[in-house]
Amino acid sequence: MSNDVSAFFNLDYLIVKTMSAYTDEEVNEMFSNVLKRIESGESVKFILDNYSDTPSRDTFYKWLKERDGFADNYARACEVREEQIFDDILTIADENNADVSVSEDGAIKIDGNAIQRSKLKIDARKWVLSKMNPKKYGDKLDVTTNGDSVNMSEEERQKRINELLLKAKSNA
């Protein structure tokens, strides 16, 4: 009976199809579509949750891990997305049509809410960029030494330590 069931349902086919639900062509097309959407500025979570022509998250990340070239292509798409977000910041900053209006009597009216909303959009995008690529878009720390050389020899360093210890003892 099991042979009849196997033949009827073609279980061998189902097992293989379950293990590899998509053909290589389908995988490449779906992955390419996801990358195009990433490049346009959308997040992976949004794409995978909202489009029917995408794989599950588990499948997408499995492809990144296991398929040759996918991780590199994904990284490039993320770099393009960063540039898109950067361009969005400039567009938002340059757009002023909602910030100021002229009433019928010719008075200029400034819309503080529109200005604050634009500021929020810019700040959110700047924060996201600083997390996506901190070396390029993150805040830079300015560490100063009050003119002291950072490249001290061991002797100079020990001398400076002794000076600071004496100063600390005299202040105590």
Secondary structure, DSSP 8 states (H G I E B T S, - for coil): -HHHHHHHHTHHHHHHHHHS-S-HHHHHHHHHHHHHHHHTT--HHHHHHH-TTS--HHHHHHHHHHSTTHHHHHHHHHHHHHHHHHHHHHHHHH--TTTEEE-TTS-EEE-HHHHHHHHHHHHHHHHHHHHH-HHHHS-------TT--SS--HHHHHHHHHHHHHHHHHH-
